[in-house]
Amino acid sequence: MEKNLAVIPLNMFSQYLTRLQKNIHMIIAMSPLGEIFRQRLRQFPSLVTCCTLDWFSEWPEEALLGVGKG
């Protein structure tokens, strides 16, 4: 998408930020065990509401029961 902007540092940085916001992907790896994980989720609720969570290992039975009881 060409915008015919002057090639100056401010315009270049603005274009960089625009592309970054459009294309950024992040991977955050955390263990779902323990109090630290719960604290992080309370501090940063967007980790749940704005992310896709993939679990790569089995949950302990205690964790499954805790989630099920809500």
C-alpha positions, -999 to 999 in steps of 0.1 A, spaced: 0 0 0 18 31 -12 10 64 5 34 88 -13 49 100 19 82 119 21 110 96 31 119 111 64 127 93 97 93 102 113 73 87 84 95 57 82 91 50 119 53 55 116 51 30 88 72 6 108 49 8 138 18 4 116 32 -28 100 43 -41 134 9 -36 150 -7 -54 120 16 -83 119 30 -90 154 27 -124 169 40 -135 203 45 -167 221 45 -168 258 53 -201 276 42 -205 312 35 -234 334 -2 -237 344 8 -250 378 11 -229 410 1 -195 423 24 -175 400 4 -184 370 -29 -174 387 -12 -141 398 -2 -133 362 -37 -140 349 -52 -117 375 -26 -89 367 -29 -93 330 -65 -105 321 -58 -101 284 -36 -132 286 -69 -151 286 -93 -128 268 -71 -117 239 -50 -149 234 -53 -184 221 -42 -209 248 -26 -241 237 -19 -267 263 10 -290 254 9 -313 284 -17 -331 304 -33 -312 333 -30 -327 368 -63 -341 381 -64 -315 408 -63 -287 382 -91 -303 361 -113 -306 392 -105 -270 402 -115 -257 368 -146 -279 367 -158 -266 401 -152 -230 390 
